Amino acid sequence: MKKLLLLIILIPALLSGQELKLYGNIMPAGIIIGHADNIEWAFLDTLQLQTDKSGYFVFGFDRNDTGSNLLKVKIKSGPVYLKVLKLPERKYKVDRINRMQKKYVSPPKSVNERISKERKIGRAARAKIGEIDSAFFKAGFMRPVKGGRISSVFGGQRILNGVKKSPHNGLDIALPQGTPVYAMTDGIVRLAADNFYYAGNYILIDHGQGLSSVYLHLSKKNVKEGDFVRKGDKIGEIGTTGRSTGPHLHWGVQWFGKRIDPASLLKLTFNE
C-alpha cells in the first residue's frame, strides 16, 4: 500500500494574530481536520461545515471524487481564509477471487426480505449522523485492533468468480476470534446490530460533525445503542459473523456519505 503523506497547512492570520491549521490528506478517500480559534463559519465550496466551540471542523472526500474544492474559513473579527484543494488521481487494487462459494457471490432469494429490513435499520441509524456539532474526534485516532494481517485494503474492486462487486469500502484486518476491538476515537454508539446477513454483529459509532466508523463481523459486542465511548475503549471482539470467510475485522469510516480510507486516519496527529 502506498504511504499516505501527512498534510499540515499553517495559514497565519496577520490581522488577528491567529492561524488556521489543516491536518490530513488532500486525496480521494482522505479527510481533513481543521482548527482555529474563534471560527465564525467554514464552507467547502457551497457546503457549510459544522464547527464546535473548540474550533475544530472536519470534511472528507469520496473514493471517486476528482477536481478542486475551495475551502473558506471566516474568523470572528478577523480575515477570511481561502484555500484551493486539488485532488490527485488515485488508483485502486483489483482483487480477483475464483472458486468462491456461491453464497458469498450472490445471496439466495430467500434472504432478500431480511436484507431489505436490515438496510432500513442501518439507514435509520445513519440518519442520526451529523446531528452533533461536537468534534468528539478531536481525541485523535487509533487502530481499532492490535496487530493482525491486512487481508483487504480500502477501495479495491472485487471480482468474485468473474462477477464484479461493489468496491471495498473499508479495511479488513485478519486476527483470531476473540481478539479485542477498540473504538478508534470518542463517540456515541448509534447501532449495535445483531447477526445481520452481510455485516453480522456490528457497531456504528458517531464521532460528531458527520464522521462515523463501523466495526463488522464481531463475535461479541460490549456496547449498546446510546453508549458514549472513549478512544481505546473495548467495544467488541473479532469474529466471523455475517458474510465472512474467516475471523477478521472490517473497519469502515465515512464522512456523511463520503467513503473514507481508514488507513488515512492513522497518519493524523493534532492537538487542541
Secondary structure, DSSP 8 states (H G I E B T S, - for coil): ------EEEEEE-TTTS-EEEEEE--STT-EEEEE-TTEEEEEETTEE----TTSEEEEE--TT--SEEEEEEEETTS-EEEEEEE-------EEEE-S--HHHHS--GGGHHHHHHHHHHHHHHHTTTT---S-GGGG----SSSS-EEEE-TT-EEEETTEE-----SEEEE--TT-EEE-SSSEEEEEEEEEETTTEEEEEEE-STTEEEEEEEESEE---TT-EE-TT-EEEE-B--SS-SSSEEEEEEEETTEEE-HHHHTT-----
